[in-house]
């Protein structure tokens, strides 16, 4: 019998539904899946790459992130890590801010960040193992945007995004949806003179034209082009005031709230 050899850690992109991405972290033998909203594509990817599922990681309770968990567990009972305070049944390892853990079956450690806003108990996973910097952020931070505020407040979401923006520039941002081009259209509307944003729109549009994913992005790229990480930029504030979305002299949280409300109807 040939024993599969382990390799450096990699991340597989698994499309699901209309625009979701499910992430499989693996070493060539064992694998953990992040936010498996649909079991079918996950099982197919595991089989195609000859991987054994050893762990499930969840960021929040929405169905497109947890819907495939029961079917995966029925086939392969594995530990389920997830937020302590987001109302998800079946979690075997509940996680809080600052928790560190080793992913079962992998030489990989994560640190947990609580990032409420999209949901009240939303968490993110930050790789703490030396090497590449990784962030699995669910629906908190998107490429060029951020999640809707279904449960949290603008202040909570702004603080959560600031926490993520403080990560190293080369941190790869593994968000859960392909919203990038639509997000960048809005970003250009609120910051039309951002040259880096114009270049990013060109590049990401080209990727989507050939059906390539636009994620992961990086924290550095987001800090330079994502309006929700740039709320204090004078040009963005000016655009909000000019559009009648904001009063001059507003606080940073009021700017963020106005920006998110504008995006909701853009």
C-alpha positions in Angstrom: 0.0 0.0 0.0 1.3 3.5 -0.9 1.0 6.0 1.9 0.2 9.5 0.6 3.0 12.0 1.4 2.2 15.3 3.2 3.0 18.6 1.5 2.9 22.2 2.5 -0.5 23.5 3.5 -2.7 24.7 0.7 -6.2 26.2 0.4 -8.7 24.9 -2.2 -11.4 27.2 -3.6 -14.7 25.4 -3.7 -17.5 27.4 -5.4 -21.1 26.7 -4.2 -24.6 28.1 -4.8 -24.6 31.3 -6.9 -21.6 33.1 -5.4 -20.3 31.3 -2.2 -16.8 30.1 -1.7 -16.1 27.2 0.6 -12.5 26.8 1.7 -10.6 23.5 2.1 -7.3 23.7 4.0 -5.1 20.6 3.4 -1.7 19.1 3.5 -2.2 16.6 0.7 -3.6 14.0 3.1 -5.9 15.6 5.7 -8.3 18.5 5.3 -10.4 21.0 7.2 -13.3 22.8 5.6 -14.4 26.4 6.4 -18.1 27.3 6.3 -19.4 24.3 4.3 -22.8 25.6 3.3 -23.3 22.7 0.9 -21.9 19.2 1.5 -21.9 18.1 -2.2 -19.2 20.3 -3.5 -17.0 19.7 -0.4 -17.3 15.9 -0.8 -16.5 16.1 -4.5 -13.4 18.2 -3.9 -12.2 15.9 -1.1 -12.6 12.9 -3.3 -10.9 14.6 -6.3 -7.9 15.4 -4.3 -7.8 12.3 -2.2 -8.3 14.1 1.1 -9.6 12.9 4.4 -11.9 15.4 6.3 -10.6 15.9 9.9 -12.3 19.1 11.0 -15.0 21.7 10.3 -14.6 25.4 11.0 -17.6 27.7 11.2 -17.7 31.6 11.3 -21.4 32.3 11.8 -24.8 30.8 11.8 -26.3 31.6 8.3 -27.5 28.6 6.3 -25.2 29.1 3.4 -22.3 28.7 5.8 -23.5 25.8 7.9 -26.1 24.0 5.8 -23.8 21.2 4.7 -22.5 20.3 8.2 -25.1 17.5 9.0 -24.5 15.7 5.8 -20.7 15.9 6.2 -20.9 14.6 9.8 -23.2 11.8 8.8 -20.5 10.5 6.4 -17.4 11.5 8.6 -17.9 12.4 12.2 -15.3 15.1 12.9 -14.8 17.9 15.4 -16.8 21.1 14.7 -15.2 24.4 15.8 -17.3 27.6 15.8 -18.4 30.7 17.6 -19.7 30.3 21.2 -22.3 33.0 20.9 -23.9 32.6 17.5 -26.5 30.0 18.2 -25.1 27.1 16.1 -26.1 23.7 17.3 -23.6 20.8 17.1 -20.4 22.7 17.8 -18.0 20.5 19.7 -15.4 23.2 20.3 -16.9 26.6 21.1 -14.5 29.5 20.5 -14.1 33.0 22.0 -11.9 36.0 21.3 -8.2 35.2 21.6 -8.6 31.4 21.7 -5.8 29.5 19.9 -6.1 25.9 18.7 -4.4 23.4 16.5 -6.6 22.1 13.6 -7.1 18.4 14.0 -5.0 16.4 11.5 -3.0 19.4 10.3 0.1 21.2 11.4 -1.8 24.5 11.7 -2.8 26.8 14.5 -5.4 29.5 14.4 -6.2 32.4 16.6 -9.8 33.5 17.0 -11.1 37.0 16.6 -14.6 38.0 17.5 -15.9 40.2 14.7 -19.6 41.1 15.4 -21.7 43.1 12.9 -23.0 40.8 10.2 -24.2 38.5 13.1 -23.7 39.2 16.8 -21.5 36.1 17.4 -19.4 36.1 14.1 -15.8 35.0 14.5 -12.8 35.0 12.1 -9.8 32.6 12.0 -6.3 34.1 11.8 -3.4 31.7 11.0 -0.8 31.9 13.9 1.5 29.1 12.5 4.7 30.7 11.1 4.6 31.1 7.4 1.9 32.6 5.2 -0.6 34.9 6.8 -4.2 33.8 6.4 -7.6 35.2 7.4 -10.9 33.3 7.1 -13.4 36.0 7.8 -16.8 34.7 6.6 -19.1 37.6 5.8 -17.4 40.3 7.8 -14.8 41.6 5.3 -15.3 41.1 1.6 -13.0 42.0 -1.3 -13.8 45.6 -1.8 -16.7 45.6 0.7 -18.1 44.3 4.0 -21.1 42.3 5.1 -24.6 43.7 5.7 -25.5 44.5 9.3 -28.2 41.9 9.9 -27.7 41.8 13.7 -25.0 44.1 14.8 -24.6 47.9 14.9 -22.4 50.1 12.7 -20.1 50.7 15.7 -19.6 47.0 16.1 -18.9 46.4 12.5 -16.6 49.3 12.2 -14.6 48.0 15.2 -14.5 44.5 13.7 -13.2 45.8 10.4 -10.6 47.9 12.2 -9.4 44.7 14.0 -9.0 42.9 10.6 -7.4 46.0 9.0 -4.6 45.8 11.7 -3.4 42.5 10.4 -0.2 42.4 8.3 -0.5 43.8 4.7 0.3 40.4 3.1 -2.5 38.6 5.0 -4.5 36.6 2.5 -8.3 37.4 2.9 -10.4 34.3 2.3 -13.9 35.7 2.4 -17.0 33.7 1.6 -18.6 35.4 -1.5 -17.7 36.5 -5.0 -19.0 40.1 -4.7 -15.8 41.9 -5.7 -16.8 43.6 -9.0 -20.1 44.9 -7.6 -18.3 46.1 -4.5 -15.7 47.9 -6.5 -18.3 49.7 -8.6 -19.7 51.2 -5.4 -16.1 52.0 -4.2 -15.5 53.9 -7.4 -18.7 55.9 -6.9 -17.6 57.0 -3.4 -13.9 57.4 -4.2 -13.6 58.2 -7.9 -10.1 59.6 -7.7 -8.5 56.5 -6.2 -6.0 55.3 -8.9 -5.3 52.1 -7.1 -9.0 51.3 -7.1 -9.2 51.9 -10.8 -6.4 49.5 -11.4 -8.0 46.9 -9.2 -11.3 47.2 -11.0 -9.6 46.6 -14.3 -7.8 43.5 -12.9 -10.7 42.0 -11.1 -13.1 42.5 -14.0 -10.6 40.7 -16.3 -10.5 37.8 -13.8 -14.3 37.5 -13.8 -14.4 37.7 -17.6 -12.6 34.3 -17.6 -14.5 33.0 -14.6 -11.5 33.2 -12.2 -12.0 33.9 -8.5 -11.1 37.4 -7.3 -10.3 36.1 -3.8 -8.3 35.7 -1.8 -7.3 39.4 -1.7 -4.8 40.9 0.8 -5.3 43.2 3.8 -2.9 45.7 2.1 -5.1 45.7 -1.0 -8.2 46.2 1.0 -6.7 49.0 3.0 -5.9 50.8 -0.2 -9.2 50.3 -2.1 -12.0 49.1 0.2 -14.1 52.1 1.2 -15.2 50.4 4.5 -11.6 50.4 5.7 -11.2 54.0 4.5 -14.0 55.8 6.1 -11.9 58.6 7.4 -10.5 59.5 3.9 -11.6 63.1 3.0 -12.7 62.1 -0.5 -15.1 59.5 0.8 -16.6 61.8 3.4 -17.0 64.5 0.7 -18.8 62.0 -1.6 -21.2 61.1 1.2 -21.9 64.7 2.0 -22.3 65.7 -1.6 -24.8 62.8 -2.2 -26.9 64.0 0.8 -26.1 60.8 2.8 -24.2 62.6 5.6 -23.9 65.9 7.5 -20.6 67.6 7.6 -18.7 67.0 10.8 -20.0 63.5 11.3 -18.1 61.0 13.5 -16.2 58.1 12.0 -19.0 55.7 13.0 -21.6 57.9 11.5 -19.6 58.0 8.3 -19.4 54.2 8.3 -23.1 53.9 8.9 -23.9 56.2 6.0 -21.6 54.4 3.7 -23.1 51.0 4.6 -26.7 52.3 4.1 -25.7 53.8 0.7 -24.2 50.5 -0.3 -27.5 48.7 0.7 -29.4 50.6 -2.0 -26.6 51.1 -4.6 
